[in-house]
Amino acid sequence: MTLHLKLSPERVCFVSSNGWDAAGAAQFGFRAVWANRLGAPRENLPGTLAAEIRDLDALPGLLGL
């Protein structure tokens, strides 16, 4: 549980344009989204991403907003 927010990790959405950061957050238990702006190929990293998006315009739909 994240102590300051009193949320379990799966209730946190972590967004990064760095695939390594997103993979690390997913491994920790966050809902991780990779903002893959350049269309880079996915690397073989631990953790399962919740989504891969091209830009932040897709984020509200993923979050149900």
DAVEN-V948097 format. One record per residue. N is the residue number from 1. RES is the residue in one letter. SS is DSSP state (helix for helix, strand for strand, loop for the rest). D_CENTER is the distance of its C-alpha to the mean C-alpha in whole Angstrom. Layout:
# DAVEN-V948097
N RES SS D_CENTER
N RES SS D_CENTER
This chain:
# DAVEN-V948097
1 M loop 17
2 T strand 16
3 L loop 20
4 H loop 20
5 L loop 18
6 K loop 19
7 L strand 16
8 S loop 15
9 P helix 12
10 E helix 11
11 R helix 12
12 V loop 9
13 C strand 6
14 F strand 4
15 V strand 4
16 S strand 6
17 S loop 9
18 N loop 10
19 G helix 9
20 W helix 10
21 D helix 8
22 A helix 5
23 A helix 7
24 G helix 9
25 A helix 7
26 A helix 7
27 Q helix 10
28 F helix 11
29 G loop 10
30 F loop 7
31 R strand 5
32 A strand 2
33 V strand 2
34 W strand 5
35 A strand 8
36 N loop 11
37 R loop 14
38 L loop 16
39 G loop 16
40 A loop 16
41 P loop 16
42 R loop 13
43 E loop 15
44 N loop 16
45 L loop 13
46 P loop 13
47 G loop 10
48 T loop 9
49 L loop 6
50 A loop 6
51 A strand 7
52 E strand 8
53 I strand 10
54 R loop 13
55 D loop 13
56 L helix 12
57 D helix 15
58 A helix 13
59 L helix 10
60 P helix 13
61 G helix 14
62 L helix 11
63 L helix 11
64 G loop 15
65 L loop 16
